């Protein structure tokens, strides 16, 4: 593990203390690690969303076309 120092507002520090105090987390480090994992996932989801939007509109297909493709094994 690598140790770093960060500065937080009083409100942010209080949120971390409350999370640990509630028993949901064993340490402030656990709170920060989970927050970073969620931040990373949110950024990744945003990137995928942007890529989807940039790829253009999907070609409209009828349900019959979708079923025919599925039957061919080409979905």
mmCIF file of the N, C-alpha and C atoms, coordinates in Angstrom:
data_MODEL
# 
_entry.id   MODEL 
# 
loop_
_atom_site.group_PDB 
_atom_site.id 
_atom_site.type_symbol 
_atom_site.label_atom_id 
_atom_site.label_alt_id 
_atom_site.label_comp_id 
_atom_site.label_asym_id 
_atom_site.label_entity_id 
_atom_site.label_seq_id 
_atom_site.pdbx_PDB_ins_code 
_atom_site.Cartn_x 
_atom_site.Cartn_y 
_atom_site.Cartn_z 
_atom_site.occupancy 
_atom_site.B_iso_or_equiv 
_atom_site.pdbx_formal_charge 
_atom_site.auth_seq_id 
_atom_site.auth_comp_id 
_atom_site.auth_asym_id 
_atom_site.auth_atom_id 
_atom_site.pdbx_PDB_model_num 
ATOM 1   N N  . UNK A 1 1  ? 0.836   -1.178  0.000   1.00 0.00 ? 1  UNK A N  1 
ATOM 2   C CA . UNK A 1 1  ? 0.000   0.000   0.000   1.00 0.00 ? 1  UNK A CA 1 
ATOM 3   C C  . UNK A 1 1  ? 0.881   1.241   0.000   1.00 0.00 ? 1  UNK A C  1 
ATOM 4   N N  . UNK A 1 2  ? 0.408   2.235   -0.678  1.00 0.00 ? 2  UNK A N  1 
ATOM 5   C CA . UNK A 1 2  ? 1.098   3.517   -0.695  1.00 0.00 ? 2  UNK A CA 1 
ATOM 6   C C  . UNK A 1 2  ? 0.316   4.503   0.155   1.00 0.00 ? 2  UNK A C  1 
ATOM 7   N N  . UNK A 1 3  ? 0.997   5.288   0.943   1.00 0.00 ? 3  UNK A N  1 
ATOM 8   C CA . UNK A 1 3  ? 0.343   6.291   1.774   1.00 0.00 ? 3  UNK A CA 1 
ATOM 9   C C  . UNK A 1 3  ? 0.492   7.657   1.125   1.00 0.00 ? 3  UNK A C  1 
ATOM 10  N N  . UNK A 1 4  ? -0.619  8.404   1.113   1.00 0.00 ? 4  UNK A N  1 
ATOM 11  C CA . UNK A 1 4  ? -0.586  9.776   0.629   1.00 0.00 ? 4  UNK A CA 1 
ATOM 12  C C  . UNK A 1 4  ? -1.374  10.644  1.602   1.00 0.00 ? 4  UNK A C  1 
ATOM 13  N N  . UNK A 1 5  ? -1.147  11.929  1.538   1.00 0.00 ? 5  UNK A N  1 
ATOM 14  C CA . UNK A 1 5  ? -1.907  12.876  2.348   1.00 0.00 ? 5  UNK A CA 1 
ATOM 15  C C  . UNK A 1 5  ? -2.809  13.676  1.441   1.00 0.00 ? 5  UNK A C  1 
ATOM 16  N N  . UNK A 1 6  ? -4.026  13.913  1.904   1.00 0.00 ? 6  UNK A N  1 
ATOM 17  C CA . UNK A 1 6  ? -4.963  14.726  1.144   1.00 0.00 ? 6  UNK A CA 1 
ATOM 18  C C  . UNK A 1 6  ? -5.607  15.747  2.072   1.00 0.00 ? 6  UNK A C  1 
ATOM 19  N N  . UNK A 1 7  ? -6.080  16.819  1.493   1.00 0.00 ? 7  UNK A N  1 
ATOM 20  C CA . UNK A 1 7  ? -6.801  17.837  2.252   1.00 0.00 ? 7  UNK A CA 1 
ATOM 21  C C  . UNK A 1 7  ? -8.276  17.738  1.919   1.00 0.00 ? 7  UNK A C  1 
ATOM 22  N N  . UNK A 1 8  ? -9.119  17.780  2.959   1.00 0.00 ? 8  UNK A N  1 
ATOM 23  C CA . UNK A 1 8  ? -10.562 17.702  2.793   1.00 0.00 ? 8  UNK A CA 1 
ATOM 24  C C  . UNK A 1 8  ? -11.215 18.889  3.469   1.00 0.00 ? 8  UNK A C  1 
ATOM 25  N N  . UNK A 1 9  ? -12.400 19.216  3.005   1.00 0.00 ? 9  UNK A N  1 
ATOM 26  C CA . UNK A 1 9  ? -13.169 20.231  3.717   1.00 0.00 ? 9  UNK A CA 1 
ATOM 27  C C  . UNK A 1 9  ? -13.664 19.613  5.024   1.00 0.00 ? 9  UNK A C  1 
ATOM 28  N N  . UNK A 1 10 ? -14.116 20.449  5.927   1.00 0.00 ? 10 UNK A N  1 
ATOM 29  C CA . UNK A 1 10 ? -14.654 19.940  7.200   1.00 0.00 ? 10 UNK A CA 1 
ATOM 30  C C  . UNK A 1 10 ? -15.851 19.026  6.951   1.00 0.00 ? 10 UNK A C  1 
ATOM 31  N N  . UNK A 1 11 ? -16.688 19.392  5.992   1.00 0.00 ? 11 UNK A N  1 
ATOM 32  C CA . UNK A 1 11 ? -17.860 18.565  5.677   1.00 0.00 ? 11 UNK A CA 1 
ATOM 33  C C  . UNK A 1 11 ? -17.449 17.199  5.139   1.00 0.00 ? 11 UNK A C  1 
ATOM 34  N N  . UNK A 1 12 ? -16.440 17.174  4.274   1.00 0.00 ? 12 UNK A N  1 
ATOM 35  C CA . UNK A 1 12 ? -15.974 15.897  3.719   1.00 0.00 ? 12 UNK A CA 1 
ATOM 36  C C  . UNK A 1 12 ? -15.374 15.017  4.811   1.00 0.00 ? 12 UNK A C  1 
ATOM 37  N N  . UNK A 1 13 ? -14.592 15.619  5.692   1.00 0.00 ? 13 UNK A N  1 
ATOM 38  C CA . UNK A 1 13 ? -13.994 14.856  6.796   1.00 0.00 ? 13 UNK A CA 1 
ATOM 39  C C  . UNK A 1 13 ? -15.084 14.308  7.712   1.00 0.00 ? 13 UNK A C  1 
ATOM 40  N N  . UNK A 1 14 ? -16.111 15.103  7.959   1.00 0.00 ? 14 UNK A N  1 
ATOM 41  C CA . UNK A 1 14 ? -17.209 14.663  8.814   1.00 0.00 ? 14 UNK A CA 1 
ATOM 42  C C  . UNK A 1 14 ? -17.958 13.485  8.173   1.00 0.00 ? 14 UNK A C  1 
ATOM 43  N N  . UNK A 1 15 ? -18.153 13.541  6.855   1.00 0.00 ? 15 UNK A N  1 
ATOM 44  C CA . UNK A 1 15 ? -18.805 12.420  6.165   1.00 0.00 ? 15 UNK A CA 1 
ATOM 45  C C  . UNK A 1 15 ? -18.021 11.126  6.334   1.00 0.00 ? 15 UNK A C  1 
ATOM 46  N N  . UNK A 1 16 ? -16.716 11.220  6.211   1.00 0.00 ? 16 UNK A N  1 
ATOM 47  C CA . UNK A 1 16 ? -15.870 10.032  6.381   1.00 0.00 ? 16 UNK A CA 1 
ATOM 48  C C  . UNK A 1 16 ? -15.962 9.524   7.816   1.00 0.00 ? 16 UNK A C  1 
ATOM 49  N N  . UNK A 1 17 ? -15.886 10.435  8.772   1.00 0.00 ? 17 UNK A N  1 
ATOM 50  C CA . UNK A 1 17 ? -15.988 10.044  10.185  1.00 0.00 ? 17 UNK A CA 1 
ATOM 51  C C  . UNK A 1 17 ? -17.330 9.380   10.474  1.00 0.00 ? 17 UNK A C  1 
ATOM 52  N N  . UNK A 1 18 ? -18.402 9.897   9.888   1.00 0.00 ? 18 UNK A N  1 
ATOM 53  C CA . UNK A 1 18 ? -19.732 9.310   10.086  1.00 0.00 ? 18 UNK A CA 1 
ATOM 54  C C  . UNK A 1 18 ? -19.810 7.919   9.472   1.00 0.00 ? 18 UNK A C  1 
ATOM 55  N N  . UNK A 1 19 ? -19.220 7.742   8.304   1.00 0.00 ? 19 UNK A N  1 
ATOM 56  C CA . UNK A 1 19 ? -19.242 6.436   7.648   1.00 0.00 ? 19 UNK A CA 1 
ATOM 57  C C  . UNK A 1 19 ? -18.512 5.396   8.488   1.00 0.00 ? 19 UNK A C  1 
ATOM 58  N N  . UNK A 1 20 ? -17.385 5.777   9.049   1.00 0.00 ? 20 UNK A N  1 
ATOM 59  C CA . UNK A 1 20 ? -16.630 4.857   9.908   1.00 0.00 ? 20 UNK A CA 1 
ATOM 60  C C  . UNK A 1 20 ? -17.371 4.650   11.223  1.00 0.00 ? 20 UNK A C  1 
ATOM 61  N N  . UNK A 1 21 ? -17.887 5.743   11.785  1.00 0.00 ? 21 UNK A N  1 
ATOM 62  C CA . UNK A 1 21 ? -18.604 5.662   13.057  1.00 0.00 ? 21 UNK A CA 1 
ATOM 63  C C  . UNK A 1 21 ? -19.857 4.810   12.990  1.00 0.00 ? 21 UNK A C  1 
ATOM 64  N N  . UNK A 1 22 ? -20.489 4.745   11.829  1.00 0.00 ? 22 UNK A N  1 
ATOM 65  C CA . UNK A 1 22 ? -21.706 3.943   11.671  1.00 0.00 ? 22 UNK A CA 1 
ATOM 66  C C  . UNK A 1 22 ? -21.397 2.449   11.632  1.00 0.00 ? 22 UNK A C  1 
ATOM 67  N N  . UNK A 1 23 ? -20.124 2.118   11.441  1.00 0.00 ? 23 UNK A N  1 
ATOM 68  C CA . UNK A 1 23 ? -19.747 0.713   11.351  1.00 0.00 ? 23 UNK A CA 1 
ATOM 69  C C  . UNK A 1 23 ? -19.764 0.176   9.928   1.00 0.00 ? 23 UNK A C  1 
ATOM 70  N N  . UNK A 1 24 ? -20.151 1.025   8.971   1.00 0.00 ? 24 UNK A N  1 
ATOM 71  C CA . UNK A 1 24 ? -20.170 0.580   7.574   1.00 0.00 ? 24 UNK A CA 1 
ATOM 72  C C  . UNK A 1 24 ? -18.762 0.346   7.040   1.00 0.00 ? 24 UNK A C  1 
ATOM 73  N N  . UNK A 1 25 ? -17.794 1.028   7.602   1.00 0.00 ? 25 UNK A N  1 
ATOM 74  C CA . UNK A 1 25 ? -16.393 0.927   7.168   1.00 0.00 ? 25 UNK A CA 1 
ATOM 75  C C  . UNK A 1 25 ? -15.515 0.784   8.403   1.00 0.00 ? 25 UNK A C  1 
ATOM 76  N N  . UNK A 1 26 ? -14.412 0.075   8.237   1.00 0.00 ? 26 UNK A N  1 
ATOM 77  C CA . UNK A 1 26 ? -13.487 -0.130  9.344   1.00 0.00 ? 26 UNK A CA 1 
ATOM 78  C C  . UNK A 1 26 ? -12.522 1.038   9.505   1.00 0.00 ? 26 UNK A C  1 
ATOM 79  N N  . UNK A 1 27 ? -12.302 1.788   8.417   1.00 0.00 ? 27 UNK A N  1 
ATOM 80  C CA . UNK A 1 27 ? -11.336 2.888   8.479   1.00 0.00 ? 27 UNK A CA 1 
ATOM 81  C C  . UNK A 1 27 ? -11.669 3.959   7.449   1.00 0.00 ? 27 UNK A C  1 
ATOM 82  N N  . UNK A 1 28 ? -11.093 5.112   7.625   1.00 0.00 ? 28 UNK A N  1 
ATOM 83  C CA . UNK A 1 28 ? -11.278 6.190   6.653   1.00 0.00 ? 28 UNK A CA 1 
ATOM 84  C C  . UNK A 1 28 ? -10.669 5.792   5.312   1.00 0.00 ? 28 UNK A C  1 
ATOM 85  N N  . UNK A 1 29 ? -9.616  4.996   5.338   1.00 0.00 ? 29 UNK A N  1 
ATOM 86  C CA . UNK A 1 29 ? -9.008  4.531   4.086   1.00 0.00 ? 29 UNK A CA 1 
ATOM 87  C C  . UNK A 1 29 ? -9.986  3.704   3.269   1.00 0.00 ? 29 UNK A C  1 
ATOM 88  N N  . UNK A 1 30 ? -10.788 2.865   3.945   1.00 0.00 ? 30 UNK A N  1 
ATOM 89  C CA . UNK A 1 30 ? -11.780 2.065   3.227   1.00 0.00 ? 30 UNK A CA 1 
ATOM 90  C C  . UNK A 1 30 ? -12.806 2.958   2.548   1.00 0.00 ? 30 UNK A C  1 
ATOM 91  N N  . UNK A 1 31 ? -13.225 4.021   3.223   1.00 0.00 ? 31 UNK A N  1 
ATOM 92  C CA . UNK A 1 31 ? -14.202 4.947   2.657   1.00 0.00 ? 31 UNK A CA 1 
ATOM 93  C C  . UNK A 1 31 ? -13.631 5.584   1.390   1.00 0.00 ? 31 UNK A C  1 
ATOM 94  N N  . UNK A 1 32 ? -12.397 6.052   1.470   1.00 0.00 ? 32 UNK A N  1 
ATOM 95  C CA . UNK A 1 32 ? -11.768 6.728   0.339   1.00 0.00 ? 32 UNK A CA 1 
ATOM 96  C C  . UNK A 1 32 ? -11.530 5.748   -0.800  1.00 0.00 ? 32 UNK A C  1 
ATOM 97  N N  . UNK A 1 33 ? -11.101 4.524   -0.500  1.00 0.00 ? 33 UNK A N  1 
ATOM 98  C CA . UNK A 1 33 ? -10.884 3.535   -1.564  1.00 0.00 ? 33 UNK A CA 1 
ATOM 99  C C  . UNK A 1 33 ? -12.184 3.221   -2.298  1.00 0.00 ? 33 UNK A C  1 
ATOM 100 N N  . UNK A 1 34 ? -13.288 3.059   -1.558  1.00 0.00 ? 34 UNK A N  1 
ATOM 101 C CA . UNK A 1 34 ? -14.561 2.789   -2.220  1.00 0.00 ? 34 UNK A CA 1 
ATOM 102 C C  . UNK A 1 34 ? -15.000 3.990   -3.055  1.00 0.00 ? 34 UNK A C  1 
ATOM 103 N N  . UNK A 1 35 ? -14.818 5.186   -2.525  1.00 0.00 ? 35 UNK A N  1 
ATOM 104 C CA . UNK A 1 35 ? -15.181 6.391   -3.283  1.00 0.00 ? 35 UNK A CA 1 
ATOM 105 C C  . UNK A 1 35 ? -14.385 6.467   -4.586  1.00 0.00 ? 35 UNK A C  1 
ATOM 106 N N  . UNK A 1 36 ? -13.120 6.108   -4.539  1.00 0.00 ? 36 UNK A N  1 
ATOM 107 C CA . UNK A 1 36 ? -12.292 6.133   -5.743  1.00 0.00 ? 36 UNK A CA 1 
ATOM 108 C C  . UNK A 1 36 ? -12.730 5.067   -6.747  1.00 0.00 ? 36 UNK A C  1 
ATOM 109 N N  . UNK A 1 37 ? -13.105 3.888   -6.259  1.00 0.00 ? 37 UNK A N  1 
ATOM 110 C CA . UNK A 1 37 ? -13.602 2.833   -7.160  1.00 0.00 ? 37 UNK A CA 1 
ATOM 111 C C  . UNK A 1 37 ? -14.881 3.299   -7.850  1.00 0.00 ? 37 UNK A C  1 
ATOM 112 N N  . UNK A 1 38 ? -15.787 3.916   -7.089  1.00 0.00 ? 38 UNK A N  1 
ATOM 113 C CA . UNK A 1 38 ? -17.036 4.402   -7.678  1.00 0.00 ? 38 UNK A CA 1 
ATOM 114 C C  . UNK A 1 38 ? -16.779 5.545   -8.658  1.00 0.00 ? 38 UNK A C  1 
ATOM 115 N N  . UNK A 1 39 ? -15.851 6.421   -8.343  1.00 0.00 ? 39 UNK A N  1 
ATOM 116 C CA . UNK A 1 39 ? -15.479 7.522   -9.231  1.00 0.00 ? 39 UNK A CA 1 
ATOM 117 C C  . UNK A 1 39 ? -14.935 6.971   -10.550 1.00 0.00 ? 39 UNK A C  1 
ATOM 118 N N  . UNK A 1 40 ? -14.074 5.959   -10.449 1.00 0.00 ? 40 UNK A N  1 
ATOM 119 C CA . UNK A 1 40 ? -13.495 5.355   -11.645 1.00 0.00 ? 40 UNK A CA 1 
ATOM 120 C C  . UNK A 1 40 ? -14.581 4.698   -12.494 1.00 0.00 ? 40 UNK A C  1 
ATOM 121 N N  . UNK A 1 41 ? -15.494 3.975   -11.854 1.00 0.00 ? 41 UNK A N  1 
ATOM 122 C CA . UNK A 1 41 ? -16.576 3.315   -12.583 1.00 0.00 ? 41 UNK A CA 1 
ATOM 123 C C  . UNK A 1 41 ? -17.482 4.350   -13.255 1.00 0.00 ? 41 UNK A C  1 
ATOM 124 N N  . UNK A 1 42 ? -17.757 5.438   -12.571 1.00 0.00 ? 42 UNK A N  1 
ATOM 125 C CA . UNK A 1 42 ? -18.609 6.491   -13.137 1.00 0.00 ? 42 UNK A CA 1 
ATOM 126 C C  . UNK A 1 42 ? -17.947 7.115   -14.360 1.00 0.00 ? 42 UNK A C  1 
ATOM 127 N N  . UNK A 1 43 ? -16.660 7.358   -14.293 1.00 0.00 ? 43 UNK A N  1 
ATOM 128 C CA . UNK A 1 43 ? -15.938 7.923   -15.441 1.00 0.00 ? 43 UNK A CA 1 
ATOM 129 C C  . UNK A 1 43 ? -15.934 6.950   -16.613 1.00 0.00 ? 43 UNK A C  1 
ATOM 130 N N  . UNK A 1 44 ? -15.756 5.661   -16.334 1.00 0.00 ? 44 UNK A N  1 
ATOM 131 C CA . UNK A 1 44 ? -15.761 4.648   -17.386 1.00 0.00 ? 44 UNK A CA 1 
ATOM 132 C C  . UNK A 1 44 ? -17.137 4.565   -18.037 1.00 0.00 ? 44 UNK A C  1 
ATOM 133 N N  . UNK A 1 45 ? -18.179 4.568   -17.216 1.00 0.00 ? 45 UNK A N  1 
ATOM 134 C CA . UNK A 1 45 ? -19.536 4.542   -17.747 1.00 0.00 ? 45 UNK A CA 1 
ATOM 135 C C  . UNK A 1 45 ? -19.803 5.770   -18.610 1.00 0.00 ? 45 UNK A C  1 
ATOM 136 N N  . UNK A 1 46 ? -19.339 6.925   -18.162 1.00 0.00 ? 46 UNK A N  1 
ATOM 137 C CA . UNK A 1 46 ? -19.488 8.149   -18.945 1.00 0.00 ? 46 UNK A CA 1 
ATOM 138 C C  . UNK A 1 46 ? -18.774 8.059   -20.279 1.00 0.00 ? 46 UNK A C  1 
ATOM 139 N N  . UNK A 1 47 ? -17.586 7.464   -20.272 1.00 0.00 ? 47 UNK A N  1 
ATOM 140 C CA . UNK A 1 47 ? -16.841 7.298   -21.523 1.00 0.00 ? 47 UNK A CA 1 
ATOM 141 C C  . UNK A 1 47 ? -17.588 6.385   -22.489 1.00 0.00 ? 47 UNK A C  1 
ATOM 142 N N  . UNK A 1 48 ? -18.115 5.271   -21.958 1.00 0.00 ? 48 UNK A N  1 
ATOM 143 C CA . UNK A 1 48 ? -18.883 4.353   -22.801 1.00 0.00 ? 48 UNK A CA 1 
ATOM 144 C C  . UNK A 1 48 ? -20.127 5.044   -23.347 1.00 0.00 ? 48 UNK A C  1 
ATOM 145 N N  . UNK A 1 49 ? -20.782 5.850   -22.524 1.00 0.00 ? 49 UNK A N  1 
ATOM 146 C CA . UNK A 1 49 ? -21.966 6.579   -22.961 1.00 0.00 ? 49 UNK A CA 1 
ATOM 147 C C  . UNK A 1 49 ? -21.602 7.514   -24.114 1.00 0.00 ? 49 UNK A C  1 
ATOM 148 N N  . UNK A 1 50 ? -20.533 8.276   -23.916 1.00 0.00 ? 50 UNK A N  1 
ATOM 149 C CA . UNK A 1 50 ? -20.090 9.216   -24.954 1.00 0.00 ? 50 UNK A CA 1 
ATOM 150 C C  . UNK A 1 50 ? -19.749 8.492   -26.247 1.00 0.00 ? 50 UNK A C  1 
ATOM 151 N N  . UNK A 1 51 ? -19.065 7.346   -26.149 1.00 0.00 ? 51 UNK A N  1 
ATOM 152 C CA . UNK A 1 51 ? -18.729 6.569   -27.341 1.00 0.00 ? 51 UNK A CA 1 
ATOM 153 C C  . UNK A 1 51 ? -19.988 6.083   -28.048 1.00 0.00 ? 51 UNK A C  1 
ATOM 154 N N  . UNK A 1 52 ? -20.986 5.681   -27.274 1.00 0.00 ? 52 UNK A N  1 
ATOM 155 C CA . UNK A 1 52 ? -22.237 5.229   -27.865 1.00 0.00 ? 52 UNK A CA 1 
ATOM 156 C C  . UNK A 1 52 ? -22.950 6.357   -28.599 1.00 0.00 ? 52 UNK A C  1 
ATOM 157 N N  . UNK A 1 53 ? -22.984 7.517   -27.978 1.00 0.00 ? 53 UNK A N  1 
ATOM 158 C CA . UNK A 1 53 ? -23.620 8.670   -28.606 1.00 0.00 ? 53 UNK A CA 1 
ATOM 159 C C  . UNK A 1 53 ? -22.880 9.059   -29.882 1.00 0.00 ? 53 UNK A C  1 
ATOM 160 N N  . UNK A 1 54 ? -21.544 9.039   -29.825 1.00 0.00 ? 54 UNK A N  1 
ATOM 161 C CA . UNK A 1 54 ? -20.738 9.435   -30.979 1.00 0.00 ? 54 UNK A CA 1 
ATOM 162 C C  . UNK A 1 54 ? -20.835 8.418   -32.119 1.00 0.00 ? 54 UNK A C  1 
ATOM 163 N N  . UNK A 1 55 ? -21.232 7.188   -31.824 1.00 0.00 ? 55 UNK A N  1 
ATOM 164 C CA . UNK A 1 55 ? -21.285 6.165   -32.862 1.00 0.00 ? 55 UNK A CA 1 
ATOM 165 C C  . UNK A 1 55 ? -22.471 6.355   -33.803 1.00 0.00 ? 55 UNK A C  1 
ATOM 166 N N  . UNK A 1 56 ? -23.382 7.231   -33.427 1.00 0.00 ? 56 UNK A N  1 
ATOM 167 C CA . UNK A 1 56 ? -24.517 7.522   -34.306 1.00 0.00 ? 56 UNK A CA 1 
ATOM 168 C C  . UNK A 1 56 ? -25.751 6.742   -33.921 1.00 0.00 ? 56 UNK A C  1 
ATOM 169 N N  . UNK A 1 57 ? -26.809 7.042   -34.633 1.00 0.00 ? 57 UNK A N  1 
ATOM 170 C CA . UNK A 1 57 ? -28.083 6.373   -34.372 1.00 0.00 ? 57 UNK A CA 1 
ATOM 171 C C  . UNK A 1 57 ? -28.031 4.926   -34.829 1.00 0.00 ? 57 UNK A C  1 
ATOM 172 N N  . UNK A 1 58 ? -28.721 4.101   -34.087 1.00 0.00 ? 58 UNK A N  1 
ATOM 173 C CA . UNK A 1 58 ? -28.834 2.692   -34.471 1.00 0.00 ? 58 UNK A CA 1 
ATOM 174 C C  . UNK A 1 58 ? -29.829 2.584   -35.620 1.00 0.00 ? 58 UNK A C  1 
ATOM 175 N N  . UNK A 1 59 ? -29.546 1.670   -36.524 1.00 0.00 ? 59 UNK A N  1 
ATOM 176 C CA . UNK A 1 59 ? -30.468 1.435   -37.636 1.00 0.00 ? 59 UNK A CA 1 
ATOM 177 C C  . UNK A 1 59 ? -31.717 0.772   -37.077 1.00 0.00 ? 59 UNK A C  1 
ATOM 178 N N  . UNK A 1 60 ? -32.882 1.345   -37.332 1.00 0.00 ? 60 UNK A N  1 
ATOM 179 C CA . UNK A 1 60 ? -34.106 0.720   -36.800 1.00 0.00 ? 60 UNK A CA 1 
ATOM 180 C C  . UNK A 1 60 ? -34.349 -0.634  -37.461 1.00 0.00 ? 60 UNK A C  1 
ATOM 181 N N  . UNK A 1 61 ? -34.699 -1.606  -36.645 1.00 0.00 ? 61 UNK A N  1 
ATOM 182 C CA . UNK A 1 61 ? -34.996 -2.941  -37.142 1.00 0.00 ? 61 UNK A CA 1 
ATOM 183 C C  . UNK A 1 61 ? -36.352 -3.367  -36.615 1.00 0.00 ? 61 UNK A C  1 
ATOM 184 N N  . UNK A 1 62 ? -37.031 -4.170  -37.374 1.00 0.00 ? 62 UNK A N  1 
ATOM 185 C CA . UNK A 1 62 ? -38.305 -4.709  -36.899 1.00 0.00 ? 62 UNK A CA 1 
ATOM 186 C C  . UNK A 1 62 ? -37.998 -5.905  -36.008 1.00 0.00 ? 62 UNK A C  1 
ATOM 187 N N  . UNK A 1 63 ? -38.973 -6.288  -35.219 1.00 0.00 ? 63 UNK A N  1 
ATOM 188 C CA . UNK A 1 63 ? -38.802 -7.458  -34.365 1.00 0.00 ? 63 UNK A CA 1 
ATOM 189 C C  . UNK A 1 63 ? -38.595 -8.709  -35.208 1.00 0.00 ? 63 UNK A C  1 
ATOM 190 N N  . UNK A 1 64 ? -39.197 -8.739  -36.387 1.00 0.00 ? 64 UNK A N  1 
ATOM 191 C CA . UNK A 1 64 ? -39.016 -9.889  -37.274 1.00 0.00 ? 64 UNK A CA 1 
ATOM 192 C C  . UNK A 1 64 ? -37.563 -9.986  -37.750 1.00 0.00 ? 64 UNK A C  1 
ATOM 193 N N  . UNK A 1 65 ? -36.959 -8.825  -38.060 1.00 0.00 ? 65 UNK A N  1 
ATOM 194 C CA . UNK A 1 65 ? -35.553 -8.809  -38.476 1.00 0.00 ? 65 UNK A CA 1 
ATOM 195 C C  . UNK A 1 65 ? -34.646 -9.301  -37.345 1.00 0.00 ? 65 UNK A C  1 
ATOM 196 N N  . UNK A 1 66 ? -34.941 -8.854  -36.136 1.00 0.00 ? 66 UNK A N  1 
ATOM 197 C CA . UNK A 1 66 ? -34.137 -9.264  -34.978 1.00 0.00 ? 66 UNK A CA 1 
ATOM 198 C C  . UNK A 1 66 ? -34.255 -10.768 -34.764 1.00 0.00 ? 66 UNK A C  1 
ATOM 199 N N  . UNK A 1 67 ? -35.472 -11.290 -34.847 1.00 0.00 ? 67 UNK A N  1 
ATOM 200 C CA . UNK A 1 67 ? -35.674 -12.726 -34.669 1.00 0.00 ? 67 UNK A CA 1 
ATOM 201 C C  . UNK A 1 67 ? -34.957 -13.517 -35.751 1.00 0.00 ? 67 UNK A C  1 
ATOM 202 N N  . UNK A 1 68 ? -35.020 -13.050 -37.002 1.00 0.00 ? 68 UNK A N  1 
ATOM 203 C CA . UNK A 1 68 ? -34.361 -13.749 -38.114 1.00 0.00 ? 68 UNK A CA 1 
ATOM 204 C C  . UNK A 1 68 ? -32.855 -13.792 -37.889 1.00 0.00 ? 68 UNK A C  1 
ATOM 205 N N  . UNK A 1 69 ? -32.264 -12.682 -37.434 1.00 0.00 ? 69 UNK A N  1 
ATOM 206 C CA . UNK A 1 69 ? -30.832 -12.667 -37.150 1.00 0.00 ? 69 UNK A CA 1 
ATOM 207 C C  . UNK A 1 69 ? -30.489 -13.618 -36.021 1.00 0.00 ? 69 UNK A C  1 
ATOM 208 N N  . UNK A 1 70 ? -31.319 -13.647 -34.996 1.00 0.00 ? 70 UNK A N  1 
ATOM 209 C CA . UNK A 1 70 ? -31.083 -14.540 -33.858 1.00 0.00 ? 70 UNK A CA 1 
ATOM 210 C C  . UNK A 1 70 ? -31.133 -15.996 -34.287 1.00 0.00 ? 70 UNK A C  1 
ATOM 211 N N  . UNK A 1 71 ? -32.045 -16.303 -35.172 1.00 0.00 ? 71 UNK A N  1 
ATOM 212 C CA . UNK A 1 71 ? -32.169 -17.692 -35.643 1.00 0.00 ? 71 UNK A CA 1 
ATOM 213 C C  . UNK A 1 71 ? -30.929 -18.116 -36.442 1.00 0.00 ? 71 UNK A C  1 
ATOM 214 N N  . UNK A 1 72 ? -30.317 -17.147 -37.112 1.00 0.00 ? 72 UNK A N  1 
ATOM 215 C CA . UNK A 1 72 ? -29.091 -17.443 -37.864 1.00 0.00 ? 72 UNK A CA 1 
ATOM 216 C C  . UNK A 1 72 ? -27.884 -17.505 -36.938 1.00 0.00 ? 72 UNK A C  1 
ATOM 217 N N  . UNK A 1 73 ? -28.050 -17.067 -35.694 1.00 0.00 ? 73 UNK A N  1 
ATOM 218 C CA . UNK A 1 73 ? -26.944 -17.050 -34.754 1.00 0.00 ? 73 UNK A CA 1 
ATOM 219 C C  . UNK A 1 73 ? -26.053 -15.820 -34.922 1.00 0.00 ? 73 UNK A C  1 
ATOM 220 N N  . UNK A 1 74 ? -26.572 -14.790 -35.595 1.00 0.00 ? 74 UNK A N  1 
ATOM 221 C CA . UNK A 1 74 ? -25.826 -13.562 -35.823 1.00 0.00 ? 74 UNK A CA 1 
ATOM 222 C C  . UNK A 1 74 ? -26.561 -12.431 -35.128 1.00 0.00 ? 74 UNK A C  1 
ATOM 223 N N  . UNK A 1 75 ? -26.256 -12.240 -33.859 1.00 0.00 ? 75 UNK A N  1 
ATOM 224 C CA . UNK A 1 75 ? -26.952 -11.198 -33.103 1.00 0.00 ? 75 UNK A CA 1 
ATOM 225 C C  . UNK A 1 75 ? -26.039 -10.024 -32.921 1.00 0.00 ? 75 UNK A C  1 
# 
